[in-house]
Amino acid sequence: MARNKLKKDPGVPRLPSLKARNASKHLQPPPRSDPDSQMASEPTLSSLAALAASSSAVDDEAYSADPSSSNGAPKTKEQLRRHYVRSLHKVIDEADIIVLVLDARDPEGCRSRLVEEEVRRREAEGKRLVFVLNKY
């Protein structure tokens, strides 16, 4: 009867890089996940609201072409419409594809003829209009 010899476990290999890696792990403290410090680094709702308000104020100042309208006087419907049309023209100038989202319950009622006409006029420039039907 032949007896099998038990093989010895060779153990950890003697590699200098492995020793250095293990030594550096023991020297560095383990990273801690403190939920309080993580929450302190995240922006709060009030800071996000303040940031949004300041950025919208800057945007409003940049888009207002009429300096007399920035004195706090209420704007008329015509001024608001002109501002909307002006910003619409800027968007159409910048974009190649304009997406018009329609409500599935009343697609004809929510179509914007102004946007459609403006994009059709600029089809030669490579502008495209895409209709998206939204069911909600």
DOKE-665411 format. One line per 10 residues: number of its first residue (from 0); their letters; for each residue x, y, z of N, C-alpha, C. Coordinates in steps of 0.02 Angstrom, whole numbers, plus 50000, padded with zeros to 5 digits. Layout:
// residues N
NUM	a	X,Y,Z,X,Y,Z,X,Y,Z ~ ...
// end
This chain:
// residues 136
0	marnklkkdp	50041,49941,50000,50000,50000,50000,50043,50062,50000 ~ 50029,50101,49950,50066,50163,49945,50028,50218,49981 ~ 50065,50252,50022,50035,50306,50060,50050,50372,50028 ~ 49999,50413,50019,50010,50480,49992,50039,50525,50046 ~ 50088,50564,50025,50118,50610,50072,50074,50673,50074 ~ 50066,50700,50133,50030,50763,50139,50076,50819,50117 ~ 50049,50862,50074,50089,50918,50049,50082,50976,50096 ~ 50137,51011,50108,50137,51069,50152,50110,51130,50115 ~ 50078,51173,50152,50054,51237,50125,50115,51282,50117 ~ 50126,51308,50056,50186,51349,50045,50182,51417,50081
10	gvprlpslka	50124,51439,50104,50119,51502,50140,50116,51561,50092 ~ 50129,51620,50120,50127,51682,50082,50192,51689,50044 ~ 50189,51704,49980,50251,51713,49942,50290,51774,49967 ~ 50355,51770,49958,50398,51824,49981,50408,51875,49925 ~ 50359,51916,49916,50363,51968,49865,50370,52036,49899 ~ 50420,52075,49880,50429,52140,49913,50370,52188,49900 ~ 50338,52184,49841,50283,52229,49827,50223,52213,49872 ~ 50212,52149,49885,50157,52129,49927,50168,52152,49999 ~ 50230,52147,50022,50246,52170,50089,50237,52245,50095 ~ 50257,52282,50044,50251,52355,50046,50177,52375,50045
20	rnaskhlqpp	50138,52341,50006,50066,52356,50001,50032,52342,50068 ~ 50048,52286,50099,50019,52270,50164,50041,52319,50217 ~ 50104,52340,50215,50129,52388,50265,50094,52455,50257 ~ 50081,52477,50194,50048,52541,50185,49975,52538,50207 ~ 49944,52480,50202,49875,52472,50226,49872,52479,50302 ~ 49922,52453,50336,49921,52457,50409,49938,52526,50433 ~ 49976,52565,50395,49994,52633,50416,49936,52681,50408 ~ 49895,52673,50357,49840,52719,50344,49779,52698,50385 ~ 49746,52747,50415,49685,52729,50452,49630,52709,50402 ~ 49586,52666,50422,49533,52645,50375,49486,52704,50360
30	prsdpdsqma	49462,52709,50299,49417,52765,50283,49351,52756,50319 ~ 49329,52811,50349,49267,52808,50387,49212,52843,50348 ~ 49154,52815,50350,49097,52846,50318,49054,52877,50372 ~ 49065,52941,50385,49027,52976,50435,48968,53009,50401 ~ 48906,52989,50417,48849,53018,50382,48840,53093,50395 ~ 48863,53116,50455,48856,53187,50470,48900,53230,50425 ~ 48963,53207,50415,49007,53246,50372,48986,53243,50300 ~ 48957,53187,50280,48933,53181,50211,48874,53227,50200 ~ 48828,53231,50248,48771,53276,50241,48792,53349,50244 ~ 48844,53365,50281,48868,53433,50285,48898,53456,50219
40	septlsslaa	48927,53410,50181,48958,53429,50118,48907,53436,50062 ~ 48847,53405,50070,48796,53410,50018,48759,53477,50024 ~ 48738,53505,49967,48701,53568,49970,48631,53558,50000 ~ 48610,53607,50038,48543,53603,50069,48492,53630,50021 ~ 48429,53619,50037,48374,53642,49995,48373,53718,49992 ~ 48386,53750,50048,48384,53824,50049,48442,53853,50008 ~ 48501,53820,50010,48557,53846,49971,48545,53836,49897 ~ 48513,53780,49878,48496,53769,49808,48444,53819,49784 ~ 48395,53836,49827,48344,53885,49809,48375,53954,49800 ~ 48422,53972,49844,48455,54036,49838,48497,54039,49774
50	laasssavdd	48531,53984,49758,48571,53981,49697,48527,53988,49635 ~ 48470,53954,49635,48424,53958,49578,48395,54028,49571 ~ 48379,54060,49626,48352,54128,49623,48404,54177,49597 ~ 48466,54169,49619,48518,54215,49595,48533,54203,49521 ~ 48533,54140,49499,48547,54127,49428,48490,54150,49384 ~ 48427,54144,49409,48371,54168,49368,48371,54244,49365 ~ 48394,54277,49418,48399,54350,49416,48452,54372,49366 ~ 48507,54335,49363,48560,54351,49314,48534,54339,49244 ~ 48497,54284,49233,48469,54270,49168,48419,54323,49146 ~ 48377,54345,49193,48328,54396,49176,48363,54461,49156
60	eaysadpsss	48417,54479,49191,48453,54539,49173,48486,54533,49105 ~ 48511,54473,49090,48545,54463,49026,48497,54466,48968 ~ 48435,54442,48977,48387,54439,48923,48346,54503,48915 ~ 48345,54545,48966,48304,54605,48959,48341,54655,48915 ~ 48312,54672,48859,48343,54719,48813,48319,54790,48827 ~ 48264,54797,48862,48235,54862,48876,48255,54883,48946 ~ 48299,54934,48955,48321,54952,49022,48265,54983,49064 ~ 48214,55012,49032,48160,55042,49071,48116,54989,49103 ~ 48117,54929,49077,48074,54876,49104,48103,54845,49167 ~ 48167,54858,49183,48198,54827,49241,48188,54869,49305
70	ngapktkeql	48148,54921,49302,48139,54963,49361,48085,54937,49408 ~ 48058,54879,49395,48009,54849,49440,47938,54862,49419 ~ 47926,54899,49366,47858,54911,49343,47828,54847,49315 ~ 47764,54835,49325,47734,54774,49298,47735,54775,49221 ~ 47752,54717,49193,47757,54712,49121,47688,54698,49092 ~ 47676,54725,49034,47612,54713,49001,47616,54646,48965 ~ 47558,54623,48942,47556,54559,48906,47596,54563,48842 ~ 47594,54621,48810,47632,54629,48747,47707,54624,48759 ~ 47731,54654,48814,47802,54650,48830,47822,54578,48845 ~ 47780,54543,48882,47795,54473,48898,47796,54431,48835
80	rrhyvrslhk	47749,54444,48790,47746,54406,48727,47808,54419,48685 ~ 47830,54483,48681,47890,54499,48642,47951,54465,48672 ~ 47955,54465,48739,48011,54432,48772,48011,54357,48756 ~ 47952,54326,48758,47946,54254,48742,47967,54240,48671 ~ 47944,54281,48623,47960,54271,48553,48035,54280,48542 ~ 48064,54330,48575,48136,54343,48568,48176,54283,48594 ~ 48157,54256,48652,48194,54199,48679,48181,54136,48636 ~ 48121,54130,48607,48107,54074,48563,48152,54076,48501 ~ 48161,54135,48473,48205,54143,48415,48277,54123,48432 ~ 48299,54141,48492,48367,54123,48513,48375,54048,48518
90	videadiivl	48324,54015,48546,48327,53942,48554,48327,53908,48485 ~ 48285,53931,48440,48282,53901,48374,48347,53914,48336 ~ 48377,53972,48345,48442,53986,48313,48496,53938,48337 ~ 48496,53923,48401,48548,53881,48430,48538,53807,48416 ~ 48475,53785,48412,48461,53713,48407,48456,53690,48335 ~ 48473,53626,48324,48464,53595,48259,48398,53558,48256 ~ 48378,53529,48313,48316,53491,48317,48275,53521,48374 ~ 48212,53537,48359,48167,53564,48408,48115,53511,48424 ~ 48108,53494,48488,48061,53443,48510,47999,53478,48537 ~ 47942,53461,48509,47878,53490,48531,47838,53434,48563
100	vldardpegc	47827,53439,48629,47793,53387,48666,47718,53402,48666 ~ 47679,53353,48642,47606,53360,48637,47572,53316,48688 ~ 47517,53339,48715,47476,53300,48761,47434,53251,48721 ~ 47434,53188,48740,47398,53136,48703,47323,53146,48707 ~ 47299,53178,48760,47226,53188,48767,47201,53241,48719 ~ 47243,53292,48703,47222,53346,48658,47283,53371,48620 ~ 47307,53333,48571,47368,53353,48535,47359,53416,48494 ~ 47300,53426,48466,47289,53487,48425,47286,53549,48469 ~ 47260,53541,48529,47253,53599,48573,47318,53624,48602 ~ 47368,53582,48607,47430,53604,48638,47486,53616,48586
110	rsrlveeevr	47469,53613,48523,47519,53628,48471,47532,53703,48469 ~ 47593,53722,48459,47611,53792,48455,47623,53809,48381 ~ 47577,53845,48353,47582,53864,48282,47642,53910,48271 ~ 47658,53952,48320,47714,53998,48314,47780,53959,48306 ~ 47789,53908,48347,47851,53868,48343,47854,53831,48277 ~ 47798,53801,48257,47796,53763,48195,47813,53807,48135 ~ 47783,53866,48131,47796,53911,48075,47868,53934,48073 ~ 47895,53949,48132,47964,53974,48136,48013,53920,48113 ~ 48001,53858,48133,48046,53803,48114,48038,53788,48040 ~ 47977,53790,48014,47966,53777,47942,48001,53830,47900
120	rreaegkrlv	48001,53892,47923,48036,53945,47886,48111,53931,47883 ~ 48137,53898,47933,48209,53887,47937,48229,53816,47918 ~ 48186,53779,47884,48204,53711,47864,48263,53709,47817 ~ 48272,53762,47777,48329,53765,47731,48395,53768,47770 ~ 48393,53794,47831,48453,53799,47873,48469,53733,47908 ~ 48427,53682,47898,48439,53617,47930,48401,53608,47995 ~ 48353,53651,48009,48314,53644,48070,48260,53591,48061 ~ 48250,53550,48111,48200,53498,48109,48154,53504,48169 ~ 48090,53486,48159,48041,53487,48213,48018,53416,48226 ~ 48023,53394,48289,48004,53327,48309,47946,53333,48357
130	fvlnky	47891,53297,48342,47834,53296,48387,47838,53235,48432 ~ 47828,53245,48496,47828,53190,48545,47760,53189,48577 ~ 47728,53132,48576,47661,53124,48605,47668,53097,48675 ~ 47648,53137,48725,47655,53118,48795,47586,53098,48821 ~ 47582,53040,48853,47517,53016,48874,47496,53040,48943 ~ 47538,53074,48979,47520,53097,49047,47497,53168,49047
// end
